[in-house]
Amino acid sequence: MSLPTASAQQVRRYLRDRLRPHRALLITAVVCIFVATSAGLAAPLLVRHAIDDGVRRGDAGVVDDAALAIAFVAVMAAIAARLRVLTMARVSEALLATLRDEAFARTVDLPVADVEGERQGALLSRLTDDVTSLSGALRDAGPSWPGARPCSPCR
């Protein structure tokens, strides 16, 4: 007898149910992605404005204003990226804690016949490997999605 596995649909439903309490943090992360992306797209437009309307026309005020706007945009992008990493790390860690608790509870509730029918240590090994793999995925991919590197406390 083999240990039970979930279908892809069951995994998606399970994950959706576990992420529902963290909806506000997920929305915050999406807003941060939007702000950081918009800031990244604004900088080249500001440079173009500085060159076209400032340098070519000899108006130093336009260049100064564009430089200040670029600095502001860069700060906003950095703040949004950091906030996104922190919110995704909080969601990832909370989800991982829930998954560990539920995996342990589910393992304890397995019928003794199923557990005894497996090789000695197979259940523990599989549970440990699954949690370790998921932990790595959540810590590395979750906070950094899409594009930024995870912060050192998130590793």
C-alpha positions in Angstrom: 0.0 0.0 0.0 1.3 3.4 -0.8 0.9 6.6 1.1 -1.9 9.0 0.0 -1.2 11.8 -2.5 -3.3 14.7 -3.5 -4.4 15.7 -7.0 -3.5 19.0 -8.5 -7.1 20.3 -8.0 -7.0 19.3 -4.3 -3.7 21.1 -3.9 -5.0 24.3 -5.5 -8.1 24.2 -3.4 -6.1 23.5 -0.2 -3.7 26.3 -1.0 -6.5 28.8 -1.8 -8.2 28.0 1.5 -5.0 28.4 3.4 -4.2 31.7 1.7 -7.6 33.2 2.2 -6.8 34.6 5.8 -3.8 36.4 4.3 -5.8 38.1 1.5 -4.9 41.7 2.8 -1.2 40.9 2.8 -1.4 39.4 -0.7 -3.3 42.5 -2.0 -0.6 44.7 -0.4 2.1 42.7 -2.2 0.3 43.0 -5.5 -0.1 46.8 -5.0 3.7 47.0 -4.2 4.5 45.1 -7.4 2.4 47.6 -9.3 4.0 50.6 -7.6 7.6 49.2 -8.1 6.9 48.4 -11.8 5.3 51.7 -12.4 8.2 53.5 -10.8 10.6 51.5 -13.0 8.7 52.5 -16.1 8.5 56.2 -15.0 12.3 56.7 -14.8 13.0 56.5 -18.5 10.1 58.8 -19.3 11.4 61.3 -16.8 14.9 61.1 -18.4 13.3 61.7 -21.8 11.4 64.7 -20.4 14.6 66.1 -18.9 16.4 65.8 -22.2 13.7 66.9 -24.6 12.2 69.7 -22.5 15.2 70.7 -20.4 18.5 70.1 -22.1 17.4 70.8 -25.7 15.6 74.0 -24.6 18.3 75.0 -22.2 15.9 75.0 -19.2 17.9 73.8 -16.2 14.8 74.0 -14.0 13.2 71.1 -16.0 16.3 69.0 -15.6 16.4 69.7 -11.9 12.7 68.8 -11.5 13.2 65.6 -13.5 16.2 64.6 -11.4 14.1 65.1 -8.2 11.3 63.1 -9.7 13.7 60.3 -10.6 15.1 60.3 -7.1 11.6 60.2 -5.7 10.6 57.4 -8.0 13.7 55.4 -7.1 12.9 55.7 -3.4 9.3 54.7 -4.0 10.4 51.7 -6.0 12.8 50.6 -3.2 10.2 51.0 -0.5 7.6 49.1 -2.5 10.0 46.3 -3.3 11.0 46.0 0.4 7.4 46.0 1.5 6.5 43.4 -1.1 9.3 41.1 0.2 8.3 41.6 3.8 4.6 40.9 3.2 5.3 37.8 1.0 7.7 36.6 3.7 5.0 36.9 6.3 2.5 35.1 4.2 5.0 32.4 3.3 6.1 31.8 6.9 2.5 31.7 8.2 1.5 29.3 5.4 4.5 27.1 6.1 3.6 26.9 9.8 0.1 26.0 9.0 1.2 23.3 6.5 3.7 21.8 9.1 1.0 21.7 11.8 -1.6 20.1 9.5 1.0 17.6 8.0 1.9 16.5 11.5 -1.8 16.2 12.6 -2.6 14.3 9.4 0.4 11.9 9.9 -0.7 11.2 13.4 -4.2 10.4 12.2 -3.1 7.9 9.6 -4.3 4.3 10.2 -1.7 2.2 11.8 -2.0 -0.5 9.1 -1.1 2.1 6.4 1.9 3.2 8.4 3.1 -0.3 9.2 2.7 -1.3 5.6 5.4 1.2 4.5 9.1 0.8 4.9 10.4 1.8 8.2 11.1 5.6 8.1 9.4 6.1 4.7 6.6 8.2 6.1 8.9 10.4 8.2 11.4 10.7 5.3 8.6 11.7 2.9 7.1 14.2 5.3 10.4 15.8 6.0 11.4 15.9 2.3 8.0 17.4 1.3 8.1 20.1 4.1 11.8 20.9 3.3 11.0 21.3 -0.5 7.9 23.4 0.2 9.8 25.5 2.7 12.5 26.2 0.2 10.0 27.1 -2.5 8.1 29.5 -0.2 11.2 31.2 1.1 13.0 31.6 -2.2 10.2 32.0 -4.7 7.4 33.4 -2.6 9.0 36.6 -1.3 10.9 37.2 -4.5 8.1 36.9 -7.0 8.4 38.4 -9.4 11.9 39.6 -9.8 13.5 40.8 -6.6 15.9 38.8 -4.4 14.6 37.7 -1.0 16.0 39.6 2.0 18.5 37.8 4.2 16.1 37.4 7.2 13.7 35.6 4.8 16.1 32.8 4.1 
